[in-house]
Amino acid sequence: MLEARNVSKRYGYTQALDDVTLSVVAGEVHGLVGHNGAGKSTLLRVLAGADRPDAGMLLLDGRRLELGSPHDAIGRGISCVHQELSVVDNLTVAQNLFLGREIRKMRFRLDIPEMERQTAAFLHEFGLDIPPGQRVRELTVARRQLIEVITALHRNARFLLLDEPTSALEVSQIEDLLKTIRRVAAERGVGVLLIDHKVDEVYAVADRVTALRNGCVLLSGRISEVRREDVIGAIVGDAGNGRPAHGAAAPARPQEERAGKATEARVRPPALEVRGLRSETLRGVSLVAHAGRVLGIYGLVGSGRTDLLCTLYGVEKMTGGTIELFGRPYRPHGPEAAIRAGIAYLSEERKADGFVPKLTPVANVTLPVLARYVRMAVLSLRRAAADARRSLSRVDVRGDLDGAMDDLSGGNQQKVLFARVMLQSPRLLLLDEPTKGVDIGAKREIQQIVRSFVRDSAVAALVVSSEEEEILALADDVVVFHNGTCDGTVYRPTSLQPGDLRRFAWAADREVVGAAS
């Protein structure tokens, strides 16, 4: 048994875990559920040795366990598979399996045939027909996820910690992964802790379930003894009974947002109409966005929120359905074509694919629009820089505009990206978690920038956010995603509480959502 006993953890003013007790038993799957910010990932980091608890203790087989790092945890048979996979895409399956523990013929020569032979035998145990010499980048996301799990088991893991392993998978792939997880627990005697937003998946594979809210255990027990309705009720709190969840009132909205906008939206033609949109991860999305309004998109991790934005921007391939953009049929063919069509996109991961770290803020702002400063095959950097500085001044970036982007704070980096969007003069704005990783002061500034820009420029904006309060503060209209679908039902933020959104998102199916609304 791996056990967290009375564990507490605080980050600054945030109590991430408060007297949490949870056990992972060999041969069982323990499902851990809870909403964004409930403390699931913090508990995972503590169990995986990445963070030390402020109070309480960890125990392994009844003895106190001290972990100084993830390396210590792996050495004690505790392996963690994070939502962002750590497999090395440029290496083969066999090289990933033996990474750090390579077999050598001589001191400086790898025995690749032997590693591939052992890998093939190990994969065969799990019924996987993946060639050991195939590079991981050539595999599907589902198979990469399986390779991550298999690699952990190859290290003789006794306890496997899985963080949202199904969030990027299709339905058939999810079923395969859940079968593998169940088999690993039953046949190899591995204890599995499964973090999952989807209650149906937890009930399909787990022996036990624990629900966290605000860093506390609200409910815990065997699956056979705990009703799904009780699990969802523990997660969402007092939603749907007229009281704000966690005792927090819905955010106040400016007076002009409380009246008149709904009529204006009906008069204006839609800027974006999506009907039955499908892709590898979307299973039918319908929604409408209007110029001068913010459409808030809410849903759990893996619900299809980001996939919609990536599909509209041409990053992911559209496989079915229809899109109309400004009254004309639109089919995404890549980011360059999307920019030409008047679409601007801010990625959730600004450091990974939002900007070039060593370029200046001025240079980063001009990247999507450099072509407009070219005459007679000559690029006018002076004109480009002048326009970039004017755009940066509109969002009040604090820091050296001629230094490197990665020298700025997170909030100022995000402001630079908004300055870039403004310079593009878009007609449709796609924002994925626009205030992720910034402090509360910068968050308020960015929210005000979004609202002012959308209102003053008559831009249609789609905003994805995991924070209910942010959705209710920013959006004029709200739609809810669930398992890659959205039926287009529009909710008015002024009539919602944060807990209502949680309840809609956690509903087992769309009929439940419809009945609740």
C-alpha positions as CSV (number, residue, x, y, z in Angstrom):
1,M,0.0,0.0,0.0
2,L,1.1,3.5,-0.8
3,E,-0.6,6.0,1.5
4,A,-0.8,9.7,2.0
5,R,-1.9,10.3,5.6
6,N,-3.2,13.8,6.8
7,V,-1.2,15.5,4.1
8,S,-1.4,19.3,3.8
9,K,0.4,21.6,1.3
10,R,0.3,25.4,0.9
11,Y,1.6,27.6,-2.0
12,G,1.7,31.2,-0.8
13,Y,-1.9,32.1,0.3
14,T,-3.4,29.0,-1.4
15,Q,-4.1,25.9,0.7
16,A,-3.7,23.3,-2.1
17,L,-4.2,20.2,0.2
18,D,-5.8,20.2,3.6
19,D,-5.5,17.1,5.8
20,V,-5.8,14.7,2.9
21,T,-5.7,10.9,3.5
22,L,-5.7,8.5,0.6
23,S,-4.3,5.0,-0.1
24,V,-3.4,3.2,-3.3
25,V,-3.6,-0.6,-2.8
26,A,-1.6,-3.1,-4.9
27,G,-3.8,-4.8,-7.5
28,E,-6.5,-2.0,-7.4
29,V,-7.3,1.1,-9.4
30,H,-8.2,4.1,-7.3
31,G,-10.0,6.9,-9.1
32,L,-9.3,10.5,-8.0
33,V,-11.8,13.1,-9.2
34,G,-12.3,16.8,-8.6
35,H,-12.7,20.1,-10.4
36,N,-9.9,22.4,-11.5
37,G,-7.9,23.6,-8.5
38,A,-9.3,20.8,-6.2
39,G,-5.7,19.6,-5.4
40,K,-5.5,16.5,-7.5
41,S,-2.2,17.5,-9.3
42,T,-0.7,18.7,-6.1
43,L,-1.4,15.3,-4.4
44,L,0.1,13.6,-7.4
45,R,3.2,15.6,-7.2
46,V,3.6,14.8,-3.5
47,L,3.1,11.1,-4.1
48,A,5.6,11.3,-7.0
49,G,8.3,13.0,-4.9
50,A,8.2,16.3,-6.9
51,D,6.8,18.3,-3.8
52,R,7.2,17.8,-0.1
53,P,4.1,18.0,2.1
54,D,4.0,20.8,4.7
55,A,2.3,18.4,7.2
56,G,1.3,14.8,7.3
57,M,3.4,11.9,5.9
58,L,3.7,9.3,3.2
59,L,3.8,5.6,4.0
60,L,4.9,2.6,1.8
61,D,3.8,-0.8,3.1
62,G,3.1,0.8,6.5
63,R,6.6,2.4,6.9
64,R,7.2,6.1,6.7
65,L,8.4,7.2,3.2
66,E,10.7,10.2,2.6
67,L,11.0,11.3,-1.0
68,G,13.4,14.0,-2.1
69,S,12.8,13.8,-5.8
70,P,10.9,11.9,-8.5
71,H,14.1,9.9,-8.9
72,D,13.7,8.7,-5.3
73,A,10.1,7.8,-6.0
74,I,11.0,5.7,-9.1
75,G,13.6,3.9,-7.1
76,R,10.9,2.9,-4.6
77,G,8.6,1.6,-7.4
78,I,6.4,4.7,-7.8
79,S,6.1,6.0,-11.4
80,C,4.1,8.9,-12.6
81,V,2.6,9.4,-16.1
82,H,1.8,13.1,-16.5
83,Q,-0.8,14.6,-18.8
84,E,2.0,16.1,-20.9
85,L,3.9,13.0,-22.1
86,S,7.6,12.6,-21.5
87,V,8.4,10.1,-24.2
88,V,11.2,11.3,-26.5
89,D,9.7,11.6,-30.0
90,N,12.9,11.2,-31.9
91,L,13.9,7.9,-30.2
92,T,12.5,4.5,-31.1
93,V,10.1,2.6,-28.8
94,A,12.9,0.4,-27.6
95,Q,15.2,3.4,-26.9
96,N,12.4,5.0,-24.8
97,L,11.8,1.9,-22.9
98,F,15.5,1.5,-21.9
99,L,16.3,5.3,-21.6
100,G,18.8,5.7,-18.8
101,R,19.2,1.9,-18.4
102,E,20.6,1.0,-21.9
103,I,22.0,-2.4,-22.6
104,R,25.6,-2.2,-23.9
105,K,27.8,-4.7,-25.8
106,M,30.9,-2.8,-24.8
107,R,31.4,0.3,-22.7
108,F,30.6,2.8,-25.5
109,R,28.4,0.7,-27.8
110,L,24.7,0.1,-27.4
111,D,23.2,-3.4,-27.9
112,I,20.2,-2.2,-30.0
113,P,19.2,-5.7,-31.2
114,E,19.0,-7.0,-27.7
115,M,17.0,-4.0,-26.5
116,E,14.6,-4.4,-29.4
117,R,14.2,-8.1,-28.7
118,Q,13.3,-7.5,-25.1
119,T,11.0,-4.6,-26.0
120,A,9.1,-6.8,-28.5
121,A,8.6,-9.5,-25.8
122,F,7.5,-6.9,-23.3
123,L,5.0,-5.3,-25.8
124,H,3.7,-8.8,-26.7
125,E,2.7,-9.3,-23.0
126,F,0.3,-6.4,-23.4
127,G,-1.0,-7.5,-26.9
128,L,0.7,-4.5,-28.6
129,D,2.0,-5.0,-32.1
130,I,4.2,-1.9,-32.2
131,P,7.5,-2.4,-33.9
132,P,10.3,-1.8,-31.3
133,G,12.4,0.1,-33.9
134,Q,9.7,2.5,-34.8
135,R,10.2,6.1,-33.8
136,V,7.7,7.4,-31.2
137,R,6.8,10.5,-33.2
138,E,5.3,8.2,-35.9
139,L,2.8,6.7,-33.4
140,T,-0.7,8.0,-32.6
141,V,-1.3,9.9,-29.4
142,A,-3.0,6.8,-27.9
143,R,0.0,4.6,-28.6
144,R,2.4,7.1,-27.2
145,Q,0.3,7.2,-24.1
146,L,0.5,3.4,-23.9
147,I,4.3,3.5,-24.4
148,E,4.6,5.9,-21.5
149,V,2.6,3.5,-19.3
150,I,4.6,0.4,-20.5
151,T,7.9,2.3,-19.9
152,A,6.8,2.9,-16.3
153,L,6.0,-0.8,-15.8
154,H,9.3,-1.8,-17.4
155,R,11.0,0.1,-14.6
156,N,9.3,-2.4,-12.2
157,A,6.7,0.1,-11.0
158,R,4.7,-1.1,-8.0
159,F,2.5,2.0,-8.1
160,L,1.4,3.8,-11.2
161,L,0.1,7.4,-10.9
162,L,-1.8,8.5,-14.1
163,D,-2.8,12.2,-14.6
164,E,-5.7,12.5,-17.1
165,P,-4.4,9.8,-19.4
166,T,-7.5,9.8,-21.7
167,S,-7.8,13.6,-22.2
168,A,-6.5,13.6,-25.8
169,L,-7.8,10.2,-26.9
170,E,-10.8,9.1,-29.1
171,V,-13.5,6.9,-27.7
172,S,-12.1,3.6,-29.1
173,Q,-8.6,4.5,-27.9
174,I,-9.9,5.3,-24.4
175,E,-11.5,1.9,-24.2
176,D,-8.1,0.2,-25.1
177,L,-6.2,2.3,-22.5
178,L,-8.7,1.6,-19.8
179,K,-8.5,-2.2,-20.5
180,T,-4.7,-1.9,-20.3
181,I,-5.0,-0.1,-16.9
182,R,-7.4,-2.7,-15.5
183,R,-5.2,-5.5,-16.8
184,V,-2.0,-4.0,-15.3
185,A,-3.7,-3.8,-11.9
186,A,-5.2,-7.2,-11.9
187,E,-2.5,-9.3,-13.6
188,R,0.7,-7.5,-12.4
189,G,-0.5,-6.5,-9.0
190,V,0.2,-2.8,-9.6
191,G,-1.6,-0.2,-7.6
192,V,-3.0,2.5,-9.9
193,L,-4.0,6.0,-9.0
194,L,-6.1,7.4,-11.9
195,I,-6.9,11.1,-12.0
196,D,-9.8,11.6,-14.4
197,H,-12.4,14.2,-15.1
198,K,-14.8,11.7,-16.5
199,V,-16.9,9.9,-13.9
200,D,-18.0,7.3,-16.4
201,E,-14.4,6.2,-17.0
202,V,-13.7,6.0,-13.3
203,Y,-16.7,3.8,-12.7
204,A,-15.7,1.6,-15.7
205,V,-12.2,0.8,-14.4
206,A,-11.8,1.7,-10.7
207,D,-12.2,-0.2,-7.5
208,R,-12.3,2.8,-5.3
209,V,-13.1,6.5,-5.8
210,T,-12.1,9.7,-3.9
211,A,-13.5,13.2,-4.6
212,L,-11.5,16.3,-3.7
213,R,-12.8,19.8,-3.4
214,N,-10.8,22.9,-2.3
215,G,-7.9,20.6,-1.2
216,C,-10.1,18.4,1.0
217,V,-11.5,14.9,0.7
218,L,-15.3,15.2,0.4
219,L,-16.0,11.6,-0.3
220,S,-14.1,8.3,-0.5
221,G,-15.1,4.7,-0.7
222,R,-15.5,1.6,-2.9
223,I,-17.1,2.0,-6.2
224,S,-19.8,-0.5,-5.3
225,E,-20.8,1.6,-2.3
226,V,-20.7,5.1,-3.7
227,R,-23.3,6.5,-6.1
228,R,-22.2,8.5,-9.2
229,E,-24.7,11.3,-8.2
230,D,-23.0,11.6,-4.9
231,V,-19.5,11.9,-6.5
232,I,-20.7,14.6,-8.9
233,G,-22.5,16.4,-6.0
234,A,-19.3,16.4,-3.9
235,I,-17.3,17.8,-6.8
236,V,-19.6,20.7,-7.8
237,G,-20.8,21.7,-4.4
238,D,-24.1,23.7,-4.1
239,A,-24.6,24.2,-7.8
240,G,-28.2,24.5,-9.1
241,N,-29.8,25.3,-5.8
242,G,-29.6,29.1,-6.2
243,R,-26.5,29.5,-4.0
244,P,-23.0,30.3,-5.4
245,A,-20.6,27.4,-5.1
246,H,-18.0,27.8,-2.3
247,G,-20.0,30.8,-1.1
248,A,-18.6,33.1,-3.8
249,A,-20.9,35.4,-5.7
250,A,-20.9,35.6,-9.5
251,P,-18.6,38.4,-10.7
252,A,-20.0,41.8,-11.2
253,R,-20.3,43.0,-14.8
254,P,-20.3,46.5,-16.2
255,Q,-23.7,48.2,-16.5
256,E,-23.7,48.2,-20.3
257,E,-23.2,44.4,-20.3
258,R,-26.4,43.9,-18.3
259,A,-28.8,45.1,-20.9
260,G,-29.2,45.7,-24.6
261,K,-26.6,43.3,-25.9
262,A,-28.9,40.4,-26.6
263,T,-31.0,42.5,-29.0
264,E,-27.9,43.8,-30.7
265,A,-26.6,40.2,-31.2
266,R,-29.9,39.2,-32.9
267,V,-29.7,42.1,-35.3
268,R,-26.0,41.5,-36.3
269,P,-25.4,38.6,-38.6
270,P,-23.2,35.8,-37.1
271,A,-19.5,36.2,-37.6
272,L,-19.0,32.4,-37.1
273,E,-21.4,29.5,-37.5
274,V,-20.3,26.0,-36.8
275,R,-22.6,23.0,-37.5
276,G,-21.8,19.4,-36.6
277,L,-18.0,20.0,-36.8
278,R,-15.9,16.8,-36.5
279,S,-12.2,16.1,-36.3
280,E,-10.1,13.3,-34.8
281,T,-11.2,14.5,-31.3
282,L,-14.4,16.5,-32.0
283,R,-17.6,14.4,-32.3
284,G,-20.1,17.1,-33.3
285,V,-19.8,20.8,-32.3
286,S,-22.4,23.4,-33.1
287,L,-22.2,27.1,-32.0
288,V,-22.6,30.6,-33.2
289,A,-20.4,33.7,-32.4
290,H,-21.4,37.3,-33.0
291,A,-19.2,40.4,-33.7
292,G,-18.6,42.6,-30.7
293,R,-19.4,39.7,-28.3
294,V,-17.4,37.2,-26.3
295,L,-18.5,33.6,-26.5
296,G,-17.2,31.8,-23.5
297,I,-16.3,28.1,-24.0
298,Y,-16.4,26.0,-20.8
299,G,-15.7,22.3,-20.3
300,L,-13.4,19.9,-18.6
301,V,-9.9,18.9,-19.8
302,G,-10.3,16.7,-22.9
303,S,-13.8,18.0,-23.6
304,G,-12.8,19.4,-27.0
305,R,-12.4,23.1,-26.1
306,T,-8.8,23.6,-27.4
307,D,-9.4,21.1,-30.2
308,L,-12.2,23.5,-31.6
309,L,-9.8,26.5,-31.6
310,C,-7.0,24.4,-33.3
311,T,-9.5,23.1,-35.9
312,L,-10.7,26.6,-36.7
313,Y,-7.1,27.8,-37.0
314,G,-6.2,24.9,-39.3
315,V,-3.8,23.2,-36.9
316,E,-6.1,20.1,-36.6
317,K,-7.9,18.6,-39.6
318,M,-11.6,19.0,-40.0
319,T,-13.3,15.8,-41.1
320,G,-16.9,16.7,-41.2
321,G,-19.6,19.3,-40.6
322,T,-19.7,22.9,-41.9
323,I,-18.2,26.3,-40.9
324,E,-19.4,29.7,-42.1
325,L,-17.1,32.6,-41.5
326,F,-18.6,36.1,-42.0
327,G,-21.4,34.6,-44.1
328,R,-19.2,32.5,-46.4
329,P,-18.2,28.8,-46.3
330,Y,-14.9,28.3,-44.6
331,R,-12.6,25.2,-44.5
332,P,-9.4,25.6,-42.5
333,H,-6.2,24.9,-44.4
334,G,-3.5,25.9,-42.0
335,P,-2.6,28.9,-39.8
336,E,-1.4,31.1,-42.7
337,A,-4.7,30.7,-44.5
338,A,-6.6,31.4,-41.2
339,I,-4.6,34.6,-40.7
340,R,-5.5,35.7,-44.2
341,A,-9.2,35.0,-43.4
342,G,-9.0,37.4,-40.5
343,I,-8.5,34.9,-37.6
344,A,-6.0,35.4,-34.7
345,Y,-5.2,32.7,-32.2
346,L,-3.6,32.9,-28.8
347,S,-2.4,29.5,-27.7
348,E,-2.7,28.2,-24.1
349,E,1.0,27.4,-24.1
350,R,2.6,30.7,-24.8
351,K,6.1,29.6,-23.9
352,A,5.9,26.5,-26.1
353,D,4.3,28.0,-29.2
354,G,3.3,31.5,-28.4
355,F,6.5,33.5,-29.0
356,V,10.2,33.2,-29.9
357,P,11.9,33.6,-26.5
358,K,15.2,35.3,-27.6
359,L,13.5,37.8,-29.9
360,T,12.4,41.2,-28.5
361,P,8.8,42.0,-27.8
362,V,8.9,44.4,-30.8
363,A,10.0,41.6,-33.1
364,N,7.5,39.1,-31.7
365,V,4.6,41.4,-32.3
366,T,5.4,41.8,-36.0
367,L,5.9,38.1,-36.9
368,P,2.4,37.4,-38.3
369,V,2.2,40.6,-40.4
370,L,5.8,41.0,-41.7
371,A,4.5,40.8,-45.3
372,R,2.7,44.1,-45.0
373,Y,6.1,45.8,-44.5
374,V,7.7,44.4,-47.6
375,R,8.0,46.6,-50.7
376,M,10.1,45.7,-53.8
377,A,11.4,42.7,-51.9
378,V,12.8,44.9,-49.1
379,L,11.5,44.6,-45.5
380,S,11.1,47.9,-43.7
381,L,12.0,47.1,-40.1
382,R,11.6,50.7,-39.1
383,R,8.0,50.9,-40.1
384,A,7.3,47.4,-38.6
385,A,8.9,48.4,-35.3
386,A,7.0,51.7,-35.1
387,D,3.7,50.0,-35.5
388,A,4.7,47.3,-33.0
389,R,5.6,49.9,-30.4
390,R,2.2,51.7,-30.9
391,S,0.4,48.3,-30.4
392,L,2.5,47.5,-27.3
393,S,1.7,50.9,-25.8
394,R,-2.0,50.1,-26.0
395,V,-1.6,47.2,-23.6
396,D,0.9,48.9,-21.2
397,V,3.7,46.3,-21.3
398,R,6.1,46.9,-18.4
399,G,9.6,45.8,-19.2
400,D,12.4,46.2,-21.8
401,L,10.8,46.2,-25.2
402,D,14.3,45.8,-26.8
403,G,15.3,42.9,-24.5
404,A,14.5,39.2,-24.8
405,M,10.9,38.0,-24.4
406,D,11.8,35.5,-21.8
407,D,13.1,38.3,-19.6
408,L,9.5,39.6,-19.1
409,S,7.1,38.4,-16.5
410,G,4.3,36.0,-17.5
411,G,1.7,38.7,-17.4
412,N,3.7,41.1,-19.6
413,Q,4.5,38.2,-22.0
414,Q,0.8,37.7,-22.4
415,K,0.2,41.4,-23.0
416,V,2.8,41.3,-25.8
417,L,0.8,38.5,-27.5
418,F,-2.3,40.6,-27.2
419,A,-0.4,43.5,-28.8
420,R,0.4,41.1,-31.7
421,V,-3.2,40.2,-32.0
422,M,-4.2,43.8,-32.2
423,L,-1.7,44.5,-34.9
424,Q,-3.2,41.7,-37.0
425,S,-6.6,43.6,-36.9
426,P,-8.6,40.3,-36.8
427,R,-12.3,39.8,-37.2
428,L,-12.4,36.5,-35.2
429,L,-10.3,36.1,-32.1
430,L,-9.5,32.7,-30.6
431,L,-8.2,32.8,-27.0
432,D,-7.2,29.7,-25.1
433,E,-6.8,30.2,-21.4
434,P,-5.8,33.9,-21.9
435,T,-4.8,34.5,-18.2
436,K,-3.1,31.2,-17.5
437,G,0.0,31.5,-15.3
438,V,-0.3,35.2,-14.6
439,D,-0.8,37.0,-11.2
440,I,-4.1,38.4,-10.2
441,G,-3.2,42.0,-11.1
442,A,-2.2,41.1,-14.7
443,K,-5.3,38.8,-14.9
444,R,-7.6,41.8,-14.4
445,E,-5.7,43.9,-16.8
446,I,-5.8,41.2,-19.5
447,Q,-9.5,40.7,-19.0
448,Q,-10.1,44.4,-19.4
449,I,-7.9,44.4,-22.6
450,V,-10.0,41.6,-24.1
451,R,-13.4,43.2,-23.3
452,S,-12.3,46.6,-24.6
453,F,-10.8,45.3,-27.8
454,V,-13.8,43.1,-28.6
455,R,-16.2,46.0,-27.9
456,D,-14.3,48.7,-29.7
457,S,-13.2,46.7,-32.7
458,A,-16.4,44.7,-33.2
459,V,-14.4,41.5,-33.1
460,A,-16.1,38.1,-32.5
461,A,-14.2,36.4,-29.7
462,L,-14.1,32.7,-28.6
463,V,-12.6,32.4,-25.1
464,V,-11.7,29.1,-23.5
465,S,-11.1,29.2,-19.8
466,S,-11.0,26.6,-17.0
467,E,-12.0,29.2,-14.4
468,E,-15.7,29.6,-14.0
469,E,-15.4,33.1,-12.5
470,E,-13.4,34.2,-15.6
471,I,-15.9,32.8,-18.0
472,L,-18.8,34.6,-16.2
473,A,-16.8,37.9,-16.0
474,L,-15.7,37.9,-19.6
475,A,-18.4,36.3,-21.7
476,D,-21.6,37.7,-23.1
477,D,-22.7,34.1,-24.0
478,V,-21.5,30.7,-22.7
479,V,-21.6,27.3,-24.3
480,V,-20.6,24.0,-22.6
481,F,-18.4,21.3,-24.1
482,H,-18.7,17.6,-23.1
483,N,-16.6,14.7,-24.5
484,G,-15.9,16.4,-27.8
485,T,-19.4,17.7,-28.4
486,C,-21.4,20.9,-28.0
487,D,-25.0,21.3,-29.0
488,G,-24.9,25.1,-29.2
489,T,-27.2,25.8,-26.2
490,V,-26.4,29.3,-25.1
491,Y,-26.4,30.3,-21.4
492,R,-26.4,33.9,-20.2
493,P,-23.7,34.6,-17.6
494,T,-25.9,36.9,-15.6
495,S,-28.2,33.9,-14.8
496,L,-25.4,31.5,-13.8
497,Q,-23.3,30.8,-10.8
498,P,-19.9,29.2,-11.0
499,G,-21.3,25.9,-9.6
500,D,-23.8,25.7,-12.4
501,L,-21.1,25.5,-15.0
502,R,-19.4,22.8,-13.0
503,R,-22.6,20.8,-12.8
504,F,-23.2,21.1,-16.6
505,A,-19.6,20.0,-17.4
506,W,-19.7,17.0,-15.0
507,A,-23.0,15.8,-16.2
508,A,-22.8,12.1,-17.4
509,D,-24.5,13.0,-20.8
510,R,-26.1,15.9,-22.7
511,E,-29.6,14.9,-21.6
512,V,-28.6,15.6,-18.0
513,V,-27.3,19.0,-19.0
514,G,-30.5,19.8,-20.8
515,A,-32.7,18.8,-17.9
516,A,-30.5,20.8,-15.5
517,S,-30.8,24.0,-17.6
